[in-house]
Amino acid sequence: MSNKQQPAWTPADLARFREVQQLAYRCAQAVAAGLEPGTTERQATQRMRQWLEANGADDWFHVPFAWFGDRTVFHRFRTPLQFFPTDRRLEEGMPFILDCAPVADGYTADIGYADSLGGNRVQAQILDDLQEYRQLILEQVRERRPLDQIYRAVDALVARHGYDNRHRVYPGRVLAHQVTRLRTRGPRTVVAGFGARSLQTLGRELVAERIQHRSPLWADGRSSAHAPTPGLWAVEPHLGCRGVGAKFEELLVVTEDDAYWLDEDLPHVNRWKEQAA
Amino acid sequence: MSSHHRGPVLDEGRSSFVTAPDGVRLAVREWGDPDSAAPAVVLVHGYPDTHAVWRPIAGLLAANRRVVAYDVRGAGASDAPRRIGAYTLAALEADLGAVLDAVSPDRPVHLVGHDWGSIQSWEAVTGSALADRIASFTSVSGPCLDHAAHWFRAKARQPRPRGLAQLAGQGLRSWYIGYFQLPLLPPLLWRTGLAKAWPALQHAIEGVPRGSSAPTLPADAVRGLALYRANMLPRIARPRQRPTAIPVQVVLPQRDLYVSPALAGQAPQPWAPRLWRRPLRSGHWAPLTHDGVLARWIEEFAAHIDGAPAAPGLERAQVRPPGQGEASPFAGRLAVVTGAGSGIGRATALAFAEGGASVVAADLDAAAAARTAHLASLFGAPAHPYTVDVSDAAAMEAFAKAVQSEHGTPDIVVNNAGIGMGGAFLDTSTADWEAVLGVNLMGVVHGCRLFGAQMKERGEGGHIVNIASAAAFTPSRTLPAYATTKAAVLMLSECLRAELAGEGIGVSAVCPGFVNTGIARATRYVGVSGEEQEQLRGNADRLYRLRNVGPDRIAAAVLRAVEENRAVVPVAAEARIGSALRRLSPGTLRLIARRDLTPRSSSRRTR
């Protein structure tokens, strides 16, 4: 690292981001462990909220989400309102995804945790294959390929695997979005599921980046036809196979000439390590 | 409909009488080798039939084992007690016991029941008196009344749209049960002409061959009403817990006017852990209309329970421990998909797998086929990859043979493999034509010819889906070769649909618009340089991405085409608009056809 340009973030800042990300994954794991047949999406998101508020989160990038069953692939989602939790009940063998984005002292995390109640073979296969996406994205960002081309490379891998790209259902079709430290003041309220201060920051970023013909949102359109912007990116490849979906979401540190995942000690990464061992 | 007495010419069998515990004499018929080593089959008829309903099937089964049928009390040559109380399920079970004592005192038999014969056989199968005398039970159109009552209650207790629809479906089919409880009217109607009209009605509604009904029909129909009056209300009002350990094969006639496949298929599930379900494209009187298929299924099941390995179709029909939610719509079916290594083919194979079907995934690319089969197998049912070039007649022949010998005749075949070709007609060489015709048309021809013949021979119906294209009905100077092959596929499908309708085999043509798959990146453009080729592919790919129609939508249309037996299914707006314009304003289509739609323009100009 020494001979490379430093990211905009100091090591101390990155340590704080890592802590919040760990907190968010611990929350997802704790809530996932308590899920049982009959638990609803609303109950799951409530538990995530309470757990995070009790453990140091003081604001939201977005409120926690939980998707059960075929909602893990956003089946028949037409409006963003459908991302919000429903009374869908968890059943044995059902896949689920927990997605939360807490903020602590301005440091933001955004994570996605996929698992199933009692095992789901299709989801297990997707979770295995997600490893390749993590490698592919890192390699191509290191090569500083334009973001829209990396997006297409991800799509090509999705097609080869026989999956469906589900991150294109997210607002803006995003594979990833930039994350930064919130420095705005103002009320810690939630607007349309996003923290008001996060929206403010995101809006400012959108304008600032637009001036440089870049976007804080990483999709396959023209606005992503630029080399990776230095900073922190929450990368969230989300794959589906029929009614079964899985994703991970974690922070990628992009510097002027390199990139690395902020943390290698995350549930999905540890799962792959265990399998390899 | 498909089989008309393929069996040997039937003799009347050996005739004898058995006396029931309450003194009622039952007329018994027997066919086949009395010293056969294989356990006997005992056939129990329904209402208003006699043992005669089994004659075609008995003749076929008699080749392998001893076959016994008897006239139920009140019917045919058996005695007919006057009291309604003499027709309870307990009395009927005792009758079966008496027959078993006479024909197979030492060995369990394979029991088969149709209609009321199945209802009363369930009584023996779920009871204790005869359970160890019955090796297996094949039920056709007659549920256990206790199971049915529990099924009704469960559906009503947890009202879900699908469950309520099934409940309503069965309710509509059960009108006559209430009617049969009425005094005077039902017997009067039978006596005043219905009995005379019955054979013609059965022939018109169900396709039952003429001359199938017994001469005793008028009397049988009137006395048999006692079956309903003695048993329906008590069993439905106070259902008992009736589990069984006996292996049960439930045949589900899909067009049964009296027993819905939903009821007959689902009701036994909580009670019979060893359960096989076999949907049959027939009406209620399957023993008379589908004797060949039914006899084969009875023999397959009996042979398997006797110790032989299960036939592939039977193996798939076994109900596995309840997985996720409702019964899978394609459970037990075998679906063959060509071009299953990517795009629409892969999506279709996975959709069938999710629906519970076993899948044969065929592709030119062995690795891609293997990947599809692997993903499909994760949904539970087995899946098998095959490598085949659909344009190669000999290879397709070998493929169809291999599928049949290894997995049985497919129930569904999706001829999907296709290639794209763009560019002017005058630039298209003979070799180009041979390539695109070979895959897009002859590939479909081979698939239809080989698997269609297998389906027809098997006689259980089936479905063939050919993937055509919106290009089949929208002329274009841009895609002359491709559109020609797809138009041919559409016409082939329509003709074949007419030819196979009588066999219970549906044929559908699915016509997608612009679907975001690998075909845009693989389309060959004739009359352009290699460099331009790449650019055109890139441009086409970009347009297809913008259109954003995923292969899953086509897969859903394929499944719908099979479930609803649709003839032509355009998918996506451009396909539906094209289909409408072809009828309403072909001139408009011809104008559009003149425009060169090759995605030649640079990406900037497409905006």
Interface residues (C-beta under 8 A of the other chain):
Chain A: E91 G93 M94 R121 V122 Q125 A159 R160 H161 G162 D164 D220 C241 R242 G243
Chain B: G323 Q324 G325 S342 R346 L350 A351 A353 E354 R371 T372 H374 L375 L378 F379 T517 G518 R545 G550 D552
